[in-house]
Amino acid sequence: MKVSRNVTITGSTFYQNATAIIKQLRPGNALTLKREPELKYDKNAVAIYSPSKVGDKQLGYVPRGLAAELAPLMDSGTVVTAVRARTALEGVLLLEWDDGQPEPELEVA
């Protein structure tokens, strides 16, 4: 079953120009998610990058709680996509993945 979550990018103030890049993103712009299991502070870290012609630019991270949920899925090969959400809030993105569960059957009355 497809799962979708709106999340806010965390830690963007630690990356040069990340906030400016986030402000320039348009709804639907694709972003790249990369696992960073070697990160000293969080073994479940999932970094968020904005693809560019001169190299990906790190924007921040998926919030820690959601990263703990996504990390094992990503490590096992589940593809998680990220796009700029259709919202006025800065730094909000939409994550989607398939949790491997069947879609619930609808009962017809």
N, C-alpha and C positions, 0 to 999 in steps of 0.2 A: 504494500500500500504506500502511496506517495505521501511523504510528510513534508510540511512546509512550516517554516518559522521565520518571523521577522526578528532580527537581532540588531543591537547597536555595536558598532566597532569599538573596542576598548583599546586604550594605550596609544591612540593616534598622536597625542601630543609629544611622544617620545621619538617620532620619526619626522625628519626634515620634510617640509612641504606636504605632509600627509593630509592635514586639515584642508589645505587649499585644493588638493587633488580631489578629496571627498566632496567638497562643495561644487566642483566642476562636473562630477559624475551626473549622468542623466538616468532616469528610471529605465531599467532594463540593461544598462551597461554591465557586461560580464566582468566578474572578478575571479581571482584564482585563490584557492585555498591550499595551503601546504602544511603538512604535519611537521612539528618540530619536537619529536620525542626526546631529543638531547637537551632541551632547554632546562637549565638548572632549576628554575623556579616552578615549572609545571610540566611534568612528563606528558600531559595530555594536550599541550599547546597546539592550536590550529591558527596559523598566521594567515592574514588576508593581504593579498597583493593586487595592485592595479596593473594589468598588462600594458606594456608600452613598447615602442619600436626600439628604444635604447636600453631595454631591460625592465623587468618587473620592479615596481616601487612598493615597498611595504607600507601598508596603511595602519596596521595594528593587529589585533587578535580577536577571535571569537571569544565571548565571555567564558570565564573558567567553568561554570556549571554546565553549559552546553558543550563546551570542548570535551569535558569528561564523558559525555554521551556520544559525541561524534568520533572521538579518537579511536575507540575499538572498531567502529564501523569502517572508518577510513583505512585503518591498518589491515582489515580483512578484505579490502578491495571495493567496498561500497563507494560509489561515486557521489560526492556531495557537490552540488552546484551553488554558486552564489551570484546574485545580480543586485544592482542598486534597486532598492525597493521604490515603489510608487508612493512616496510619502514626502511631506514637507520637512520632516525631521532630518537633520544632518547626520550622516554616519549610519543610517539604517539600511540594512540589506536583507534580502530574502534568501534563505537557504532552503534547498530541496534535496531530498534523497528518498530512496525506496527502502523501507524497513524490512523487506522480505516477507511480510505478512500478506495473506490474501485479502483482497477487498471484501468487506462484509457484504453478505447477500441481503438484498432488500426483500422484505416480505410484501407480497401483493395481496391486498384484502379483497 
